[in-house]
Amino acid sequence: MDFQELIEQRYSVRKYTDEPVSIEDITAVLEAGRVAPTARNSQPQRIWVVTKPEDLAKIDECSPCRFGAPAVLVCGFSKEATFMHADERNGDWCYGFVDGSIVFTHMLLKARDLGLGACWVGLFDGPKIQDALGLPDDITVYSLMPLGHEAPGNVANPRHFERLPLEETVTWL
Ligand SMILES: Cc1cc2nc3c(=O)[nH]c(=O)nc-3n(C[C@H](O)[C@H](O)[C@H](O)COP(=O)(O)O)c2cc1C
């Protein structure tokens, strides 16, 4: 699949089989995130790989959006490691969410490249997940990535096909 096909064919997967994701595939997804650009190369991303049934059950207590995936990447950033930009107009500005989003997008596309399903999940109770998994206080969890083999017959949600035309989102000056 070339890059254009990859970005057009990726969609949010919300139905998975029970088949575990191999360590090789999870590692390849993580590796795609590792090479992502971050502000000042600060690399504040911190990721927890959750595959044990008891930990997946904890995720289910904190989010309705695991969708039965056999693996979840809990994605956070270190507040200490993140680059802070002193912006005169807006005050100090934290790049953690921006850096994290780039890392996440690299991993989302790599998952698709490997034939795996994944989804960006922003609907979760952050403090609860932090306590449940025993994550350090320095971490802000910004998203979850359910990861797995897409259930046979699953298709993209209709919203996937609803993209605004460039005229509505872009201004050529
Ligand atoms: C920041 C962000 C948060 C999202 N949170 C959720 C979520 O909590 N649950 C969910 O099912 N999908 C979530 N999504 C997926 C979007 O609904 C989805 O990307 C969008 O509808 C376009 O569909 P597509 O990914 O299939 O192209 C999120 C996506 C983004 C970028």
PDBQT file of the ligand as one rigid body, heavy atoms in Angstrom, charges set to zero:
ROOT
HETATM    1  C1  LIG A 201      -8.734  13.540  19.446  1.00  0.00    +0.000 C 
HETATM    2  C2  LIG A 201      -9.651  12.415  19.035  1.00  0.00    +0.000 A 
HETATM    3  C3  LIG A 201     -10.449  11.800  19.988  1.00  0.00    +0.000 A 
HETATM    4  C4  LIG A 201     -11.281  10.735  19.619  1.00  0.00    +0.000 A 
HETATM    5  N1  LIG A 201     -11.986  10.067  20.599  1.00  0.00    +0.000 NA
HETATM    6  C5  LIG A 201     -12.740   9.005  20.263  1.00  0.00    +0.000 A 
HETATM    7  C6  LIG A 201     -13.403   8.254  21.268  1.00  0.00    +0.000 A 
HETATM    8  O1  LIG A 201     -13.296   8.519  22.471  1.00  0.00    +0.000 OA
HETATM    9  N2  LIG A 201     -14.148   7.177  20.889  1.00  0.00    +0.000 N 
HETATM   10  C7  LIG A 201     -14.248   6.810  19.570  1.00  0.00    +0.000 A 
HETATM   11  O2  LIG A 201     -14.926   5.821  19.284  1.00  0.00    +0.000 OA
HETATM   12  N3  LIG A 201     -13.621   7.503  18.585  1.00  0.00    +0.000 NA
HETATM   13  C8  LIG A 201     -12.869   8.577  18.905  1.00  0.00    +0.000 A 
HETATM   14  N4  LIG A 201     -12.184   9.268  17.917  1.00  0.00    +0.000 N 
HETATM   15  C9  LIG A 201     -12.292   8.847  16.520  1.00  0.00    +0.000 C 
HETATM   16  C10 LIG A 201     -13.094   9.855  15.667  1.00  0.00    +0.000 C 
HETATM   17  O3  LIG A 201     -14.456   9.753  15.994  1.00  0.00    +0.000 OA
HETATM   18  C11 LIG A 201     -12.848   9.507  14.190  1.00  0.00    +0.000 C 
HETATM   19  O4  LIG A 201     -11.481   9.664  13.902  1.00  0.00    +0.000 OA
HETATM   20  C12 LIG A 201     -13.644  10.413  13.238  1.00  0.00    +0.000 C 
HETATM   21  O5  LIG A 201     -15.024  10.224  13.410  1.00  0.00    +0.000 OA
HETATM   22  C13 LIG A 201     -13.300  10.138  11.782  1.00  0.00    +0.000 C 
HETATM   23  O6  LIG A 201     -13.490   8.771  11.490  1.00  0.00    +0.000 OA
HETATM   24  P1  LIG A 201     -12.296   7.826  10.971  1.00  0.00    +0.000 P 
HETATM   25  O7  LIG A 201     -11.203   7.819  12.035  1.00  0.00    +0.000 OA
HETATM   26  O8  LIG A 201     -12.932   6.483  10.828  1.00  0.00    +0.000 OA
HETATM   27  O9  LIG A 201     -11.801   8.379   9.678  1.00  0.00    +0.000 OA
HETATM   28  C14 LIG A 201     -11.348  10.314  18.268  1.00  0.00    +0.000 A 
HETATM   29  C15 LIG A 201     -10.520  10.933  17.323  1.00  0.00    +0.000 A 
HETATM   30  C16 LIG A 201      -9.681  11.944  17.693  1.00  0.00    +0.000 A 
HETATM   31  C17 LIG A 201      -8.764  12.553  16.658  1.00  0.00    +0.000 C 
ENDROOT
TORSDOF 0
